[in-house]
Amino acid sequence: MNRGVRAMDQPFADKREVTPSAVAAANSARLLDLHEIWAETHGDPRVCIAVLDGPVDESHPCFRGSSLTQFQTLVPGAADGGPASKHGTHVASLIFGQPDTLITGVAPACSGIILPVFADGPQDSLVVCSQLDLARAIFQAVEHGAHVINISGGQLTPSGEPEPLLAKAVQACADNNVLIVAAAGNDGCECLHVPAAVDSVLTVGAMDERGEPLEISNWGQAYQTQGILAPGKNILGAVPSGKVAVKSGTSFSTPLVSGLAALLLSIQLKRGRKPNPYAVRAALLKSAVPCHSNGTVDCRRFLAGQVNAHGALCLILEGVKEMTDETLIEPNEIPNATKAQSAAVQTNVPDASSPLRVNLAVARAPDQPAVQASEATALDVSVGKAPVVPTNTQISSALTTLRSSPLAPKRITPSDCGCGGGTNCTCGAGKSATLVYALGKLNYDFGTEARRDTFTQAMPDNANPYDPAQMVDYLTANTFEAEALIWTLNLDATPIYAIMPAGPFASVSYERLREAFEGQLRRGVEIVSVPGVIAGAVTLLSGQVVPIIVPAVRGMFSWSTPALITSILGKRPQAKKDQELYDRRVGGLNNYLSRVYYDLRNLGITAGDRALNYSATNAFQLEQVMDSAARGDWELDTVNVKTSPVCRPDSDCYDVEISFFHPPNENVADRVYRFTVDVSDVMPVTIGDVRAWSKRH
C-alpha cells in the first residue's frame, strides 16, 4: 500500500463529535499555559501562518471574524464533510478559532492562509498527497508571505530523507526564515517522518494531560534535537457543519505549537523587532522541559522536552540567539478511544476579569486508559475526485496576464471596493495569476485510454503511440495532432506540469513543443524553458494530477548545452594560445548551466527560482562573468539568489550571486559577481550591469 504523506492518524474514522450543549456542560483541562502571552497579545495580523492540510470549512462559527485566505492548489478547496475536510478544519481551528466561540485557537488574531494538500475521496476516504505536491504547497506558502507553515502530516521513511524537490522546498523556507512545524507521526516507534525529520523543521510529538508521551507518538535520533512534545490527546476542535469533535494524535499537537510560535513572533513585533521564526524555534527548543526519568520511562520518547510557553517567552524577551540548523505525505491523527470512554468536554471562554488560558479542552474520563500504539492503523489510499481541466474563465484570465506587459502595478488602492464587505462580497475575487518559469524535458500523455486509442487507430499500421520516435514522425506529418496530446514538462522522468497553449498563438506554441520534443530525440536538446501562468490542473493517464501552464510562446526555448555555449562564445579558435582561455570559459559556463539544470533544479514557482532559471536561459548575461573568471583561473563555488534591496517601482527584483574560488591558492578571497533579474512580468528581464567584488570566505 502506498503510504505517502498523509494526516497523522488512522483512516480518519469519525472522532467523537460533540454538541455545543455537551461542550457547555463540562470542565476544560489545561493544554498550554498562555496567560502571560495572552495578556500581551492574541496574535498580530502581520504574522501569517500557512496550514497545509485538508480543506477548511471557513463557514464554521469559530472562524467568524478570523483573517483566513484559502488559495487554489491541486486539491479542490470545498470542505464537503469528508475526512480531509474534518482534519483540515480541526487543525485550523486550533490556531484560528476566535474568542467567545466554542473553539478559541492559540493565535486567533494572526492571519492565516489555507493551502489544501489532502482531499476528500469517495465513500468517506482520504486522498493523500505526494512529496512533490507538498513541495508545491510549501513554495506557495513562502510566496504568499507565511512566517510559519503547519504540516500535520508526513511520510514514514527509513532514512528520514525527503525527495529532492521537497528538500529544496524545505531549504527555501530556511533561506527565507520561514518556520515549518511538522508532526512527528503516530507509528509508536523509533522511526522518522518527512518533512518532520528534516533538520531545519520544528518537530512536534504528542503527550497526554499528565505530560507523558502518547504511546503512538514517534521518536528517533533526529527528533531528539529538533522536537518537542505538546498536548495531543483528546483535543477539542471544529469540524464541518458547525460541529466540534475530540481527536488525538500528533496532528493536533502540531497546530498548538504553530500557534504558540506565531504568538512569540507577535511579541517580537510588539517589541519593535523584526519577526524571526528561527529565533522562535530556538527559544522553543531551548526552553523545553527535559525528561527527568527515574528509569521507568524511555527519555528518548520525550524528544528535546515538553513545550514550555513561559520559558520560550522569557527567552524571546531576552532576545535569544538563532540556533544553527542546518514519497507521499499523510495527515497525523490517531483513532479515538471507544465510545464507552467518551466524555463531555467544554471550552472555557475568557473574560476581562479572569486570566487568559488556552480554551482548547482535553476530554478524558477518569478511568480512560491511554491510547495504545496498536490502535494506530495504516491509512487506506483511495482514488479521489479528478481535478478539472481549466475553465474558459481560467484560461481567459491567464491569457490576460500573459498579454499584460508589465503586469498590473502594485499600487495603493481603497480598501473598500464598494460592496460593503462580508462573506457575500466577491469584489476581491480576481486574484493575480501564479507565474512560473520552469526548466525540464518534454514528454506527452494521453489523459484517457480513449484518447490513446484514437492515436493508435490514426497512426500507421502496427504503430506504437508510446514510442517517441514513431510519435514524432506522426506529428511531423500531421502537425495539427500536437494539440490532441497533453504535453508535459518533466524532471527526472516525473511530470511536474502539463503545457496547454491557448489564445491566437496556440498553434505556434504547439509547433514549438513538437520541434523541441523532436530535438530531444534527434538533435541533443537537453533542456526546455517554459514561462507562463498556472491555470488549473489536469489528470494524466497514470492518475497523477499536475498543474497546467498556459505558456508564453516568446519565452519557450530548447537547447543543448554545447550549442548554447557555442552561440555565446563562438567556435573554438584555431590559435593554440587562445584555445586554453576558450576552454576555461567553456568549462565555467558548462559548470554553471549544469549546476542550475541538475543540482539547483526547482519547480520555477517562487520569484527566486524564476530568477535563477532565467539566468540559465539568458546565458549571454553570464558570458562576461565567465570570461573574467576564466582569465583569472577562478572556479565556480556557489550560486545564490536573494531579494534585491534596490528595485524599480512596481517590480520584483532578485539578485543572482555567483561566487568563485581560486584553486591555485584557496586562501585568496572569493570573487563574487552579481546581476539583478526583474521577475514581475511573465518574462523575466535582467536590469543594470554585472557587479563584481572580492569577499573573504
C-alpha positions as CSV (number, residue, x, y, z in Angstrom):
1,M,0.0,0.0,0.0
2,N,1.2,3.5,-0.9
3,R,1.9,5.2,2.5
4,G,3.0,8.6,1.3
5,V,2.3,11.9,3.0
6,R,-0.9,11.7,5.0
7,A,-2.6,13.0,8.0
8,M,-1.2,11.7,11.3
9,D,-3.9,9.4,12.5
10,Q,-5.6,6.4,11.2
11,P,-8.1,6.4,8.3
12,F,-9.9,9.4,9.8
13,A,-12.5,7.3,11.5
14,D,-15.1,9.8,12.7
15,K,-13.9,11.0,16.0
16,R,-16.4,11.9,18.8
17,E,-18.5,14.8,17.6
18,V,-19.7,16.8,20.5
19,T,-22.7,19.0,20.6
20,P,-22.5,22.6,21.8
21,S,-24.7,21.8,24.8
22,A,-22.4,18.9,25.8
23,V,-19.4,21.2,25.5
24,A,-21.0,23.8,27.7
25,A,-21.7,21.3,30.4
26,A,-18.2,20.0,31.1
27,N,-14.9,21.2,32.6
28,S,-12.0,22.2,30.4
29,A,-8.5,20.9,31.1
30,R,-5.2,22.7,30.7
31,L,-3.3,22.4,27.4
32,L,-0.8,25.3,27.3
33,D,-0.3,27.9,30.0
34,L,-0.6,31.0,27.9
35,H,-1.9,33.5,30.4
36,E,1.3,35.6,30.3
37,I,1.4,35.7,26.5
38,W,-2.3,36.3,26.0
39,A,-2.0,39.1,28.5
40,E,0.3,40.7,25.9
41,T,-1.3,39.6,22.6
42,H,-3.7,37.2,21.0
43,G,-1.6,37.5,17.8
44,D,-0.6,40.1,15.3
45,P,-2.4,40.1,11.9
46,R,1.0,40.9,10.3
47,V,2.1,37.4,11.4
48,C,1.0,34.8,8.8
49,I,0.5,31.0,9.4
50,A,0.0,28.7,6.5
51,V,-2.0,25.5,7.1
52,L,-1.1,22.7,4.6
53,D,-3.9,20.2,5.3
54,G,-7.4,19.3,4.1
55,P,-9.9,21.9,3.0
56,V,-11.2,24.1,5.8
57,D,-14.9,24.9,6.4
58,E,-14.5,28.6,6.8
59,S,-18.2,29.0,7.5
60,H,-17.8,27.3,10.9
61,P,-18.8,29.8,13.7
62,C,-15.4,29.5,15.3
63,F,-13.8,31.2,12.3
64,R,-16.2,34.2,12.2
65,G,-14.0,37.3,12.4
66,S,-10.8,35.4,11.6
67,S,-8.4,36.5,8.8
68,L,-8.2,33.4,6.6
69,T,-7.5,33.2,2.9
70,Q,-7.7,29.9,1.0
71,F,-5.6,29.6,-2.1
72,Q,-6.0,27.3,-5.1
73,T,-3.9,24.1,-5.1
74,L,-4.3,20.8,-6.9
75,V,-6.8,19.8,-4.3
76,P,-10.5,21.0,-4.6
77,G,-10.9,23.6,-1.9
78,A,-14.5,22.9,-0.9
79,A,-14.9,21.3,2.6
80,D,-17.7,18.8,1.9
81,G,-17.5,17.0,5.3
82,G,-15.2,14.1,4.3
83,P,-12.2,13.0,6.3
84,A,-9.8,15.5,4.8
85,S,-12.2,18.4,5.5
86,K,-12.7,17.3,9.0
87,H,-9.0,17.0,9.6
88,G,-8.2,20.4,8.0
89,T,-11.0,22.2,9.8
90,H,-10.0,20.7,13.1
91,V,-6.3,21.7,12.7
92,A,-7.1,25.2,11.5
93,S,-9.5,25.8,14.4
94,L,-6.7,25.0,16.9
95,I,-4.9,28.0,15.6
96,F,-7.5,30.5,14.3
97,G,-10.7,29.7,16.4
98,Q,-12.0,33.0,17.6
99,P,-12.6,34.1,21.3
100,D,-16.2,33.8,22.6
101,T,-16.8,30.8,20.3
102,L,-16.8,27.1,21.1
103,I,-13.2,26.8,19.9
104,T,-10.7,29.5,20.8
105,G,-7.5,28.9,18.9
106,V,-4.0,29.6,20.2
107,A,-3.3,32.6,17.9
108,P,-6.8,33.9,16.8
109,A,-5.7,37.4,15.8
110,C,-2.9,36.2,13.4
111,S,-3.5,35.9,9.7
112,G,-3.9,32.5,8.0
113,I,-3.6,31.1,4.6
114,I,-5.1,27.7,3.7
115,L,-3.4,25.5,1.1
116,P,-5.2,22.2,0.8
117,V,-3.0,19.2,0.2
118,F,-5.3,16.3,1.3
119,A,-8.6,15.7,-0.5
120,D,-11.9,14.0,0.4
121,G,-12.4,10.9,-1.7
122,P,-15.4,8.7,-2.5
123,Q,-17.1,6.7,0.3
124,D,-15.6,8.8,3.1
125,S,-12.0,8.0,2.0
126,L,-8.9,10.2,2.3
127,V,-6.8,11.1,-0.7
128,V,-3.2,11.7,0.4
129,C,-0.6,13.8,-1.4
130,S,2.9,13.2,-2.9
131,Q,6.1,14.8,-1.7
132,L,6.1,16.8,-4.9
133,D,2.6,18.2,-4.3
134,L,3.6,19.1,-0.7
135,A,6.7,20.9,-2.1
136,R,4.4,22.9,-4.4
137,A,2.3,24.0,-1.5
138,I,5.3,24.9,0.6
139,F,6.6,27.1,-2.2
140,Q,3.2,28.7,-2.5
141,A,3.2,29.4,1.3
142,V,6.6,31.1,1.0
143,E,5.5,33.2,-1.9
144,H,2.3,34.3,-0.1
145,G,4.3,35.6,2.9
146,A,3.9,32.8,5.5
147,H,6.1,33.1,8.7
148,V,5.1,29.7,10.0
149,I,3.9,26.6,8.0
150,N,1.9,24.0,9.8
151,I,2.1,20.5,8.4
152,S,0.0,18.0,10.4
153,G,1.2,15.1,8.2
154,G,4.2,13.2,6.9
155,Q,5.5,10.1,5.2
156,L,7.3,7.3,7.1
157,T,10.7,6.8,5.7
158,P,13.6,4.6,6.7
159,S,16.2,7.4,6.4
160,G,14.2,10.5,7.1
161,E,15.5,12.0,3.9
162,P,12.9,13.8,1.7
163,E,12.8,13.6,-2.1
164,P,14.9,16.3,-3.8
165,L,12.2,18.7,-4.6
166,L,10.7,18.5,-1.1
167,A,14.2,19.0,0.3
168,K,14.5,22.2,-1.9
169,A,11.2,23.5,-0.7
170,V,12.2,23.0,3.0
171,Q,15.5,24.6,2.2
172,A,13.7,27.6,0.6
173,C,11.9,28.0,3.9
174,A,15.3,28.0,5.8
175,D,16.7,30.5,3.3
176,N,13.7,32.8,3.7
177,N,13.4,32.4,7.5
178,V,10.1,30.6,7.3
179,L,9.5,28.0,10.0
180,I,8.0,24.6,9.2
181,V,6.3,23.0,12.2
182,A,5.6,19.3,11.3
183,A,4.1,16.3,13.1
184,A,6.4,13.5,14.3
185,G,4.0,10.7,13.3
186,N,1.9,8.2,15.1
187,D,3.6,4.8,14.5
188,G,4.6,4.5,18.1
189,C,8.2,3.5,17.1
190,E,11.7,4.8,16.9
191,C,11.1,6.0,13.3
192,L,11.0,9.1,11.3
193,H,8.6,11.0,9.0
194,V,9.3,13.6,6.4
195,P,9.2,16.5,6.5
196,A,9.5,16.4,10.3
197,A,12.9,14.7,10.2
198,V,14.5,17.4,8.0
199,D,16.9,19.3,10.3
200,S,15.5,22.8,9.8
201,V,12.0,21.7,10.8
202,L,10.5,22.0,14.3
203,T,9.1,18.5,15.0
204,V,6.1,18.1,17.3
205,G,5.3,14.9,19.2
206,A,2.2,14.3,21.3
207,M,1.8,13.9,25.1
208,D,-1.2,13.4,27.4
209,E,-2.6,15.6,30.1
210,R,0.0,14.3,32.6
211,G,2.8,15.3,30.3
212,E,3.7,11.7,29.4
213,P,4.4,10.9,25.7
214,L,1.5,9.2,24.0
215,E,2.2,5.6,23.2
216,I,1.7,6.3,19.5
217,S,4.0,9.3,19.3
218,N,7.1,8.6,17.3
219,W,10.7,9.3,18.4
220,G,14.0,9.0,16.7
221,Q,17.5,10.3,16.6
222,A,16.7,13.4,14.5
223,Y,13.8,14.3,16.8
224,Q,16.0,14.4,19.9
225,T,17.5,17.8,19.0
226,Q,14.6,19.4,16.9
227,G,11.4,18.0,18.5
228,I,9.2,19.0,21.4
229,L,6.1,17.4,23.0
230,A,2.8,19.2,23.1
231,P,-0.7,18.1,24.2
232,G,-2.2,15.7,21.7
233,K,-4.7,13.6,23.5
234,N,-8.4,14.2,23.2
235,I,-8.1,17.7,21.7
236,L,-11.3,19.5,21.1
237,G,-11.6,21.3,17.7
238,A,-14.0,22.3,15.0
239,V,-15.3,20.0,12.2
240,P,-17.5,21.0,9.2
241,S,-21.2,21.9,9.6
242,G,-20.7,23.9,12.8
243,K,-19.8,20.9,14.9
244,V,-16.9,20.2,17.3
245,A,-15.1,16.9,17.9
246,V,-12.4,15.4,20.1
247,K,-9.4,13.9,18.3
248,S,-6.0,12.6,19.3
249,G,-2.6,12.4,17.6
250,T,0.5,14.4,16.6
251,S,-1.7,16.1,14.0
252,F,-3.3,18.1,16.8
253,S,-0.2,18.8,18.9
254,T,1.4,20.5,15.8
255,P,-1.0,23.4,15.4
256,L,-0.8,24.2,19.1
257,V,3.0,24.7,18.6
258,S,2.5,26.6,15.4
259,G,0.1,29.0,17.1
260,L,2.5,29.4,20.0
261,A,5.3,30.2,17.6
262,A,3.1,32.8,15.9
263,L,2.3,34.4,19.3
264,L,6.0,34.7,20.0
265,L,6.6,36.3,16.6
266,S,3.8,38.8,17.5
267,I,5.6,39.6,20.8
268,Q,8.7,40.4,18.7
269,L,6.7,42.7,16.6
270,K,5.1,44.4,19.6
271,R,8.6,45.0,21.0
272,G,9.6,46.7,17.8
273,R,11.7,43.9,16.5
274,K,11.6,42.1,13.1
275,P,9.8,38.7,13.4
276,N,12.4,36.0,13.4
277,P,10.9,32.5,13.1
278,Y,14.1,30.6,13.6
279,A,14.9,32.6,16.8
280,V,11.4,31.5,18.0
281,R,12.3,27.9,17.0
282,A,15.5,28.2,19.1
283,A,13.6,29.6,22.1
284,L,11.0,26.8,22.0
285,L,13.7,24.1,21.8
286,K,16.0,25.7,24.4
287,S,13.1,26.2,26.9
288,A,11.6,22.7,26.5
289,V,11.4,20.9,29.8
290,P,13.7,17.9,29.5
291,C,12.9,14.3,30.7
292,H,13.7,13.6,34.3
293,S,13.0,9.9,34.4
294,N,13.6,7.6,37.3
295,G,14.2,4.8,34.9
296,T,10.5,3.9,34.3
297,V,10.2,6.0,31.1
298,D,12.4,5.9,28.0
299,C,13.5,9.6,27.8
300,R,14.0,9.3,24.1
301,R,10.3,9.5,23.8
302,F,10.3,13.0,25.2
303,L,12.3,14.3,22.3
304,A,14.1,17.5,23.4
305,G,11.4,18.0,26.1
306,Q,7.9,19.3,26.8
307,V,6.7,22.6,25.4
308,N,7.2,25.5,27.8
309,A,5.4,28.6,26.8
310,H,6.6,30.6,29.8
311,G,10.3,29.7,29.2
312,A,10.1,30.4,25.5
313,L,8.5,33.8,26.2
314,C,11.4,34.7,28.6
315,L,14.0,33.8,26.0
316,I,12.2,35.8,23.3
317,L,12.0,38.8,25.6
318,E,15.8,38.4,26.3
319,G,16.5,38.1,22.6
320,V,17.6,34.5,22.3
321,K,20.1,33.9,19.5
322,E,19.1,31.9,16.5
323,M,20.1,28.3,16.6
324,T,22.2,26.8,13.7
325,D,20.2,24.4,11.7
326,E,21.2,23.4,9.1
327,T,7.3,9.9,-1.4
328,L,4.0,10.9,-0.1
329,I,2.7,12.9,2.8
330,E,-0.2,11.9,5.1
331,P,-2.2,13.7,7.9
332,N,-1.1,12.8,11.6
333,E,-4.1,11.8,13.7
334,I,-4.8,8.7,15.7
335,P,-8.0,6.7,16.3
336,N,-10.2,7.9,19.1
337,A,-11.0,6.0,22.2
338,T,-14.1,3.8,22.2
339,K,-17.5,5.3,22.6
340,A,-17.8,3.9,26.1
341,Q,-14.7,6.0,27.0
342,S,-16.1,9.3,25.7
343,A,-16.7,12.2,28.0
344,A,-18.3,15.5,27.6
345,V,-16.0,18.4,27.1
346,Q,-16.2,22.2,27.0
347,T,-14.3,25.3,26.2
348,N,-13.6,28.0,28.8
349,V,-14.4,31.4,27.3
350,P,-12.1,34.0,28.8
351,D,-13.4,37.3,30.1
352,A,-11.8,40.5,31.2
353,S,-11.7,39.5,34.9
354,S,-10.1,36.1,34.5
355,P,-6.5,35.1,33.4
356,L,-6.4,34.1,29.8
357,R,-5.7,30.5,29.1
358,V,-6.0,28.4,26.0
359,N,-9.5,27.2,25.9
360,L,-8.9,24.1,23.8
361,A,-10.3,21.4,26.0
362,V,-8.9,18.0,26.7
363,A,-11.6,15.5,27.4
364,R,-10.9,12.3,29.4
365,A,-12.9,10.1,31.6
366,P,-11.2,9.4,35.0
367,D,-10.9,5.7,34.1
368,Q,-10.0,6.2,30.5
369,P,-6.8,4.2,29.5
370,A,-4.1,5.6,27.4
371,V,-4.4,5.1,23.7
372,Q,-2.3,2.1,22.6
373,A,0.1,2.1,19.7
374,S,-1.8,-0.8,18.2
375,E,-4.7,1.4,17.7
376,A,-2.8,3.5,15.1
377,T,-3.6,1.7,11.8
378,A,-2.5,2.4,8.3
379,L,-4.4,4.7,6.1
380,D,-6.1,3.3,3.0
381,V,-5.5,5.2,-0.1
382,S,-8.4,5.7,-2.4
383,V,-8.9,7.4,-5.7
384,G,-10.2,10.9,-5.2
385,K,-12.1,13.4,-7.2
386,A,-10.4,14.1,-10.5
387,P,-9.4,17.7,-10.9
388,V,-10.9,19.5,-13.8
389,V,-9.1,20.9,-16.8
390,P,-9.1,24.8,-16.6
391,T,-12.3,26.6,-17.4
392,N,-12.6,29.2,-20.1
393,T,-12.6,31.8,-17.4
394,Q,-9.3,30.5,-16.0
395,I,-7.7,30.4,-19.5
396,S,-9.0,33.9,-20.3
397,S,-7.5,35.2,-17.0
398,A,-4.2,33.5,-17.8
399,L,-4.1,35.0,-21.3
400,T,-4.9,38.4,-19.9
401,T,-1.9,38.0,-17.6
402,L,0.3,36.9,-20.4
403,R,-0.7,39.8,-22.6
404,S,-0.2,42.5,-19.9
405,S,3.4,43.6,-20.0
406,P,4.3,44.6,-17.4
407,L,1.8,43.1,-15.0
408,A,-0.7,45.3,-13.2
409,P,1.5,47.5,-10.9
410,K,1.3,47.2,-7.2
411,R,-0.4,50.4,-6.4
412,I,-2.2,51.7,-3.2
413,T,-6.0,51.3,-3.7
414,P,-9.0,51.9,-1.5
415,S,-9.7,49.1,0.9
416,D,-13.5,49.4,0.3
417,C,-14.4,48.1,-3.1
418,G,-18.0,49.2,-2.8
419,C,-19.8,46.0,-1.9
420,G,-19.7,46.6,1.8
421,G,-17.5,43.6,2.7
422,G,-18.7,40.4,4.3
423,T,-18.8,36.8,3.1
424,N,-21.0,37.7,0.2
425,C,-18.7,40.3,-1.2
426,T,-16.9,39.0,-4.3
427,C,-15.2,42.1,-5.5
428,G,-11.8,40.8,-4.4
429,A,-12.1,37.5,-6.2
430,G,-9.8,38.5,-9.1
431,K,-6.5,37.3,-7.7
432,S,-3.4,37.7,-9.7
433,A,-2.3,34.7,-11.6
434,T,0.6,32.5,-10.5
435,L,3.6,33.0,-12.7
436,V,6.0,30.1,-13.4
437,Y,9.4,29.9,-15.3
438,A,10.2,26.2,-15.4
439,L,13.0,24.1,-16.9
440,G,12.8,20.5,-17.8
441,K,12.3,17.9,-20.5
442,L,9.2,17.4,-22.6
443,N,7.1,14.3,-22.8
444,Y,3.5,13.6,-23.8
445,D,0.5,12.0,-22.2
446,F,-2.9,10.9,-23.5
447,G,-5.1,11.7,-20.4
448,T,-7.5,8.9,-21.1
449,E,-7.4,5.5,-22.7
450,A,-9.9,6.6,-25.3
451,R,-7.6,9.4,-26.5
452,R,-4.7,7.0,-26.6
453,D,-6.8,4.6,-28.7
454,T,-7.6,7.4,-31.2
455,F,-3.9,7.8,-31.9
456,T,-3.4,4.0,-32.1
457,Q,-6.1,3.9,-34.9
458,A,-4.9,7.0,-36.7
459,M,-1.2,6.2,-36.8
460,P,0.2,3.8,-39.5
461,D,-0.3,0.0,-39.1
462,N,1.4,-1.5,-36.0
463,A,2.5,1.9,-34.8
464,N,3.1,2.3,-31.1
465,P,1.8,5.6,-29.7
466,Y,4.1,5.2,-26.7
467,D,7.2,5.1,-28.9
468,P,8.5,8.7,-29.0
469,A,10.2,8.3,-32.4
470,Q,7.1,7.0,-34.0
471,M,5.0,9.8,-32.4
472,V,7.4,12.4,-33.7
473,D,7.2,11.0,-37.2
474,Y,3.4,11.0,-37.0
475,L,3.2,14.6,-35.7
476,T,5.6,15.8,-38.3
477,A,3.2,14.6,-41.0
478,N,0.1,15.7,-39.0
479,T,1.1,18.8,-37.1
480,F,-2.5,19.5,-36.0
481,E,-2.4,16.4,-33.9
482,A,0.0,18.0,-31.4
483,E,-3.0,19.8,-29.9
484,A,-4.6,16.4,-29.1
485,L,-1.8,15.4,-26.7
486,I,-1.2,16.6,-23.2
487,W,2.4,17.9,-23.3
488,T,4.2,17.5,-20.0
489,L,7.3,19.1,-18.6
490,N,9.3,16.5,-16.6
491,L,12.1,16.4,-14.0
492,D,13.8,13.0,-13.8
493,A,11.0,11.4,-15.8
494,T,8.4,12.8,-13.3
495,P,5.8,15.1,-14.8
496,I,5.7,18.4,-12.9
497,Y,3.5,20.4,-15.3
498,A,1.1,20.0,-18.2
499,I,1.6,22.5,-21.0
500,M,-1.6,23.7,-22.7
501,P,-1.2,26.6,-25.1
502,A,-4.2,28.9,-25.6
503,G,-5.1,32.0,-27.5
504,P,-4.3,33.2,-31.0
505,F,-0.8,31.9,-31.0
506,A,-1.6,28.5,-29.6
507,S,-0.7,26.8,-32.8
508,V,2.8,28.4,-32.7
509,S,3.3,27.1,-29.2
510,Y,2.3,23.6,-30.2
511,E,4.7,23.7,-33.1
512,R,7.5,24.8,-30.6
513,L,6.6,21.9,-28.4
514,R,6.8,19.4,-31.3
515,E,10.1,20.8,-32.5
516,A,11.6,20.8,-29.1
517,F,10.5,17.2,-28.5
518,E,12.0,16.1,-31.8
519,G,15.1,18.0,-30.8
520,Q,15.4,15.9,-27.6
521,L,15.3,12.7,-29.7
522,R,17.5,13.7,-32.6
523,R,19.5,16.9,-32.0
524,G,20.7,16.5,-28.4
525,V,18.3,19.0,-26.9
526,E,18.8,18.8,-23.1
527,I,16.6,21.5,-21.6
528,V,13.3,23.2,-22.5
529,S,12.2,26.5,-20.8
530,V,8.5,27.2,-20.3
531,P,7.5,30.5,-18.8
532,G,3.8,31.1,-18.4
533,V,0.8,31.2,-16.0
534,I,-0.7,28.5,-13.9
535,A,-4.3,27.8,-14.9
536,G,-6.0,24.9,-13.3
537,A,-4.9,21.2,-13.2
538,V,-5.3,18.1,-15.3
539,T,-5.2,14.3,-14.5
540,L,-2.8,12.2,-16.6
541,L,-3.5,8.7,-17.7
542,S,-1.5,7.4,-14.7
543,G,-3.9,9.2,-12.3
544,Q,-1.2,11.8,-11.4
545,V,-2.6,15.4,-11.1
546,V,-0.3,18.2,-12.4
547,P,-0.8,21.9,-12.7
548,I,-1.4,23.4,-16.2
549,I,0.9,26.1,-17.6
550,V,-0.6,28.4,-20.3
551,P,2.8,29.2,-21.9
552,A,4.2,32.5,-23.1
553,V,5.5,31.5,-26.5
554,R,8.2,34.2,-26.7
555,G,10.0,32.5,-23.8
556,M,9.8,28.9,-24.9
557,F,13.3,27.8,-25.9
558,S,15.1,24.5,-26.2
559,W,18.8,23.9,-26.4
560,S,21.7,21.7,-25.8
561,T,24.5,23.0,-23.6
562,P,27.2,22.7,-26.3
563,A,25.1,24.6,-28.8
564,L,24.2,27.3,-26.3
565,I,27.9,27.7,-25.3
566,T,28.9,27.9,-29.0
567,S,26.2,30.6,-29.6
568,I,27.7,32.6,-26.7
569,L,31.4,32.1,-27.2
570,G,31.6,31.3,-30.9
571,K,33.6,28.4,-32.3
572,R,36.8,27.3,-30.7
573,P,39.7,29.4,-32.0
574,Q,42.4,27.9,-34.2
575,A,45.2,29.7,-32.5
576,K,46.7,27.4,-29.8
577,K,47.4,30.3,-27.4
578,D,43.7,31.2,-27.4
579,Q,42.3,27.7,-27.0
580,E,43.3,27.4,-23.3
581,L,41.3,30.5,-22.4
582,Y,38.4,29.5,-24.5
583,D,38.3,26.0,-22.9
584,R,38.3,27.5,-19.4
585,R,35.4,29.8,-20.4
586,V,33.5,26.8,-21.8
587,G,34.2,24.9,-18.6
588,G,32.8,27.7,-16.5
589,L,29.7,28.1,-18.5
590,N,29.1,24.4,-18.7
591,N,29.6,24.1,-14.9
592,Y,27.1,26.9,-14.2
593,L,24.4,25.6,-16.5
594,S,24.8,22.1,-15.2
595,R,24.5,23.4,-11.7
596,V,21.2,25.1,-12.4
597,Y,19.8,22.3,-14.5
598,Y,20.7,19.3,-12.3
599,D,21.8,20.5,-8.9
600,L,19.6,23.6,-8.3
601,R,16.6,22.2,-10.2
602,N,13.2,23.5,-8.9
603,L,9.6,24.0,-9.8
604,G,10.1,27.6,-11.1
605,I,7.3,29.0,-8.9
606,T,8.9,31.2,-6.4
607,A,10.3,34.5,-7.6
608,G,13.8,33.5,-6.7
609,D,13.6,30.2,-8.6
610,R,12.2,32.1,-11.7
611,A,15.2,34.5,-11.5
612,L,17.6,31.5,-11.2
613,N,16.1,29.6,-14.1
614,Y,16.0,32.7,-16.3
615,S,19.7,33.3,-15.6
616,A,20.5,29.9,-17.1
617,T,18.5,30.6,-20.2
618,N,19.9,34.1,-20.5
619,A,23.4,32.8,-20.6
620,F,24.6,35.8,-22.6
621,Q,24.5,37.8,-19.4
622,L,26.9,35.2,-17.9
623,E,29.4,35.4,-20.8
624,Q,31.3,38.4,-19.3
625,V,31.2,36.8,-15.9
626,M,32.7,33.5,-17.2
627,D,35.2,35.3,-19.3
628,S,36.5,37.3,-16.3
629,A,36.6,34.1,-14.2
630,A,38.4,32.1,-16.8
631,R,41.1,34.8,-17.3
632,G,41.8,34.7,-13.5
633,D,41.8,30.9,-13.1
634,W,38.6,31.0,-10.9
635,E,36.3,28.1,-10.4
636,L,32.6,28.1,-9.7
637,D,31.8,27.7,-6.0
638,T,28.2,28.7,-5.1
639,V,25.1,30.2,-6.7
640,N,22.7,32.1,-4.5
641,V,19.5,34.1,-5.2
642,K,18.5,36.9,-2.8
643,T,15.8,39.5,-2.8
644,S,17.3,42.7,-4.3
645,P,17.4,45.6,-1.8
646,V,17.0,48.1,-4.7
647,C,14.4,47.7,-7.4
648,R,12.4,49.7,-9.9
649,P,8.9,50.8,-8.8
650,D,6.2,48.2,-9.2
651,S,8.8,45.5,-9.9
652,D,10.0,42.4,-8.1
653,C,13.8,42.1,-8.3
654,Y,16.2,39.3,-7.3
655,D,20.0,39.3,-7.2
656,V,21.7,36.2,-8.7
657,E,25.1,36.0,-7.0
658,I,27.8,33.7,-8.4
659,S,30.8,33.0,-6.2
660,F,34.1,31.7,-7.5
661,F,37.1,30.4,-5.6
662,H,40.8,30.3,-6.7
663,P,42.1,26.7,-6.8
664,P,45.8,27.7,-7.1
665,N,45.5,29.5,-3.7
666,E,42.3,28.9,-1.7
667,N,43.4,31.5,0.8
668,V,42.7,34.2,-1.7
669,A,39.3,35.9,-1.2
670,D,36.4,34.6,-3.3
671,R,35.3,36.6,-6.3
672,V,31.6,37.4,-6.4
673,Y,29.6,38.5,-9.4
674,R,26.0,39.8,-9.1
675,F,23.3,40.6,-11.7
676,T,19.7,41.5,-11.0
677,V,16.6,39.9,-12.5
678,D,13.2,41.6,-12.5
679,V,10.6,38.8,-12.3
680,S,7.4,40.9,-12.1
681,D,6.4,40.0,-15.7
682,V,5.8,36.6,-17.1
683,M,9.1,37.1,-19.0
684,P,11.9,38.0,-16.6
685,V,14.5,40.5,-17.6
686,T,17.9,41.5,-16.3
687,I,18.5,45.1,-15.2
688,G,21.6,47.0,-14.7
689,D,25.2,45.9,-15.1
690,V,27.0,42.9,-13.7
691,R,28.8,43.9,-10.4
692,A,31.9,42.2,-9.0
693,W,33.8,42.3,-5.8
694,S,36.1,40.2,-3.6
695,K,34.8,38.5,-0.4
696,R,36.5,36.6,2.3
697,H,35.2,33.0,2.5
